[in-house]
Amino acid sequence: MKTLDLNTWPRRPHFDFFRGYTQPHFSVTAPVDITAFRAQVQGRQVAFTPAVTYVLSRAANELTPFRWRIWGDEVVEHERVHPSVTDAGAESELFHFCLLPYQPDAPGFLQGAAAALAASRAQPGLDEDPVQDNVLYLSSLPWVAFTAITHAMPLAPADSIPRLSTGRFTEVGGRWQMPLSVQVHHALMDGRHVGAYFEAVQTLLDDPVSLA
């Protein structure tokens, strides 16, 4: 982790402008094409949700603004951010949180994710470290092909953790689509950064060896 020098940071005016907002987050929802990725997951016989969590986390880790966080009057850049996901057991309607250790290689991530999910299901809970912010909040709403979504979140102190949500697949013209919502803090990012994230995610979804 490193602290950015705000005196030389080109984004400083935008940071000062937006961080004073009561609700400084904005979100974008759009469909991503999962046709190739869905086939790859089925061929490799891996669970879809951990696999797509890897893709979303990898794209975020590869884009520097998704690793920036606000600490008071400062901005820090984490070397790596880890997905904190919502999970639910097969026999429960209640979800719990689970932190998955991010690794850049897919097999290592999927193995670690399986172990973390098994441990959290044995002792489910809503406990999270209030100080740890080198995370990404990921959730899934597989029952709805939503076109927008909002998130419950604290407004003070500043919460600058990106929130990523996926929804139900739909088949359109022989292709499979999945809604993806990306919510970020406007003091740290603009629409072009979110657009770059969608492009990075789609590139990984289209890559036949992204899970290798």
C-alpha positions as CSV (number, residue, x, y, z in Angstrom):
1,M,0.0,0.0,0.0
2,K,1.2,3.5,-0.7
3,T,-0.2,7.0,-0.1
4,L,-0.7,9.2,-3.1
5,D,0.8,12.7,-3.2
6,L,-2.3,14.8,-3.7
7,N,-0.3,17.8,-4.5
8,T,0.9,16.1,-7.8
9,W,-2.2,13.9,-8.3
10,P,-4.0,15.1,-11.5
11,R,-7.3,14.1,-10.1
12,R,-7.0,16.3,-7.0
13,P,-9.7,18.9,-8.2
14,H,-12.2,16.2,-8.8
15,F,-11.4,14.5,-5.6
16,D,-12.0,17.7,-3.6
17,F,-15.2,18.4,-5.6
18,F,-17.0,15.0,-5.2
19,R,-15.9,13.9,-1.7
20,G,-18.0,16.7,-0.2
21,Y,-21.2,15.1,-1.6
22,T,-23.6,13.5,0.9
23,Q,-24.0,10.6,-1.6
24,P,-20.9,10.6,-3.8
25,H,-21.3,7.2,-5.4
26,F,-22.6,6.5,-8.9
27,S,-23.4,3.2,-10.6
28,V,-23.6,1.8,-14.1
29,T,-25.5,-1.3,-15.1
30,A,-25.0,-3.0,-18.5
31,P,-25.1,-6.6,-19.9
32,V,-22.0,-8.5,-20.5
33,D,-21.7,-11.4,-22.9
34,I,-21.0,-14.7,-21.1
35,T,-21.5,-17.1,-24.0
36,A,-17.8,-18.2,-24.3
37,F,-17.2,-18.0,-20.5
38,R,-20.3,-20.1,-19.7
39,A,-19.1,-22.8,-22.1
40,Q,-15.6,-22.6,-20.6
41,V,-16.9,-23.0,-17.1
42,Q,-19.0,-26.0,-18.1
43,G,-16.1,-27.6,-19.9
44,R,-13.8,-27.2,-17.0
45,Q,-16.5,-28.3,-14.5
46,V,-16.0,-25.4,-12.1
47,A,-18.7,-23.5,-10.3
48,F,-19.9,-20.4,-12.1
49,T,-20.1,-18.0,-9.2
50,P,-16.5,-18.4,-8.0
51,A,-15.3,-18.3,-11.6
52,V,-17.0,-15.1,-12.4
53,T,-15.9,-13.7,-9.1
54,Y,-12.3,-14.3,-10.2
55,V,-12.9,-12.5,-13.5
56,L,-14.5,-9.4,-11.7
57,S,-11.7,-9.3,-9.2
58,R,-8.9,-9.7,-11.7
59,A,-10.3,-6.9,-13.8
60,A,-10.5,-4.7,-10.7
61,N,-7.0,-5.5,-9.6
62,E,-5.6,-4.7,-13.1
63,L,-7.2,-1.2,-13.1
64,T,-5.4,1.0,-10.6
65,P,-8.4,3.3,-9.7
66,F,-10.3,0.3,-8.4
67,R,-7.5,-0.1,-5.8
68,W,-7.7,3.5,-4.6
69,R,-9.3,4.1,-1.2
70,I,-10.1,7.3,0.7
71,W,-8.5,7.5,4.2
72,G,-9.7,10.8,5.8
73,D,-8.0,13.5,3.7
74,E,-5.7,11.1,2.0
75,V,-5.9,8.5,-0.8
76,V,-4.1,5.2,-0.6
77,E,-3.4,2.7,-3.3
78,H,-3.5,-0.9,-2.3
79,E,-1.3,-3.4,-4.0
80,R,-4.1,-6.0,-4.1
81,V,-7.8,-6.0,-3.3
82,H,-9.8,-9.1,-2.4
83,P,-13.5,-9.9,-3.1
84,S,-15.8,-9.9,-0.1
85,V,-18.9,-11.9,-1.3
86,T,-22.4,-12.6,-0.1
87,D,-23.1,-16.3,0.2
88,A,-26.0,-18.4,1.4
89,G,-26.3,-22.1,2.3
90,A,-28.7,-24.3,0.4
91,E,-31.1,-24.5,3.3
92,S,-31.1,-20.9,4.4
93,E,-32.7,-17.7,3.1
94,L,-30.2,-15.6,5.0
95,F,-26.9,-14.6,3.5
96,H,-23.5,-14.2,5.2
97,F,-20.2,-12.5,4.2
98,C,-17.1,-14.3,3.1
99,L,-13.7,-12.8,2.2
100,L,-12.0,-14.7,-0.6
101,P,-8.2,-14.3,-0.9
102,Y,-7.4,-12.9,-4.4
103,Q,-4.7,-14.5,-6.4
104,P,-4.0,-13.6,-10.0
105,D,-3.9,-17.2,-11.3
106,A,-7.3,-18.7,-11.6
107,P,-6.6,-22.2,-10.3
108,G,-5.1,-20.8,-7.1
109,F,-7.9,-18.4,-6.6
110,L,-10.6,-21.0,-7.1
111,Q,-8.9,-23.4,-4.7
112,G,-8.6,-20.7,-2.0
113,A,-12.2,-19.6,-2.6
114,A,-13.6,-23.1,-2.2
115,A,-11.8,-23.4,1.2
116,A,-12.9,-20.0,2.4
117,L,-16.5,-20.6,1.4
118,A,-16.6,-24.0,3.2
119,A,-15.2,-22.4,6.3
120,S,-17.7,-19.5,6.3
121,R,-20.6,-21.9,5.8
122,A,-19.5,-23.8,8.8
123,Q,-19.6,-20.5,10.9
124,P,-21.7,-18.0,8.9
125,G,-21.9,-14.4,10.1
126,L,-22.0,-10.7,9.2
127,D,-18.8,-9.8,10.9
128,E,-16.4,-7.6,8.8
129,D,-13.3,-5.8,9.7
130,P,-14.4,-2.1,9.8
131,V,-10.8,-0.9,9.1
132,Q,-10.0,-3.3,6.2
133,D,-10.8,-1.6,2.9
134,N,-8.5,-3.5,0.5
135,V,-11.7,-5.3,-0.6
136,L,-14.3,-5.4,-3.3
137,Y,-18.0,-5.9,-2.3
138,L,-19.5,-8.5,-4.6
139,S,-23.1,-9.8,-4.6
140,S,-25.3,-11.8,-6.9
141,L,-29.0,-11.6,-7.6
142,P,-29.5,-14.7,-9.8
143,W,-33.3,-14.5,-9.7
144,V,-33.6,-11.2,-11.6
145,A,-32.1,-9.9,-14.9
146,F,-32.0,-6.4,-13.4
147,T,-31.3,-3.2,-15.3
148,A,-30.4,-1.2,-12.2
149,I,-29.6,-1.9,-8.5
150,T,-29.0,0.2,-5.4
151,H,-26.9,-0.8,-2.3
152,A,-27.3,-0.1,1.4
153,M,-24.1,1.6,2.6
154,P,-22.9,4.0,5.3
155,L,-22.5,7.6,4.4
156,A,-20.0,8.5,7.1
157,P,-17.1,8.0,7.3
158,A,-16.3,7.9,3.6
159,D,-16.9,4.5,2.1
160,S,-14.9,4.2,-1.2
161,I,-15.1,0.4,-1.7
162,P,-16.5,-0.5,-5.2
163,R,-19.6,-2.6,-5.2
164,L,-20.1,-5.2,-8.0
165,S,-23.3,-7.1,-8.6
166,T,-24.4,-9.7,-11.1
167,G,-27.9,-10.9,-12.1
168,R,-29.8,-13.7,-13.9
169,F,-28.6,-14.9,-17.3
170,T,-30.8,-14.4,-20.3
171,E,-30.5,-15.7,-23.8
172,V,-30.7,-13.1,-26.6
173,G,-30.3,-14.1,-30.2
174,G,-28.5,-17.2,-29.3
175,R,-26.0,-15.4,-27.0
176,W,-26.0,-15.5,-23.2
177,Q,-26.0,-12.2,-21.3
178,M,-25.6,-11.3,-17.7
179,P,-26.3,-7.9,-16.1
180,L,-23.4,-6.4,-14.3
181,S,-23.7,-3.4,-12.0
182,V,-20.6,-1.4,-11.0
183,Q,-20.9,1.2,-8.2
184,V,-17.9,3.5,-7.4
185,H,-17.0,6.6,-5.5
186,H,-17.0,9.6,-7.9
187,A,-14.1,11.3,-6.0
188,L,-11.9,8.4,-7.2
189,M,-13.4,7.5,-10.6
190,D,-15.4,8.8,-13.5
191,G,-17.5,7.1,-16.2
192,R,-14.4,6.4,-18.4
193,H,-12.9,4.3,-15.6
194,V,-16.1,2.3,-15.3
195,G,-16.2,1.9,-19.0
196,A,-12.6,0.6,-19.0
197,Y,-13.6,-1.9,-16.3
198,F,-16.5,-3.2,-18.4
199,E,-14.1,-3.6,-21.3
200,A,-11.6,-5.5,-19.2
201,V,-14.3,-7.8,-17.8
202,Q,-15.6,-8.6,-21.3
203,T,-12.1,-9.3,-22.6
204,L,-11.6,-11.8,-19.8
205,L,-15.0,-13.4,-20.4
206,D,-14.2,-13.8,-24.1
207,D,-10.7,-15.4,-23.4
208,P,-10.9,-19.2,-23.7
209,V,-7.9,-19.6,-21.3
210,S,-8.9,-17.0,-18.6
211,L,-9.5,-19.8,-16.1
212,A,-6.3,-21.7,-17.0
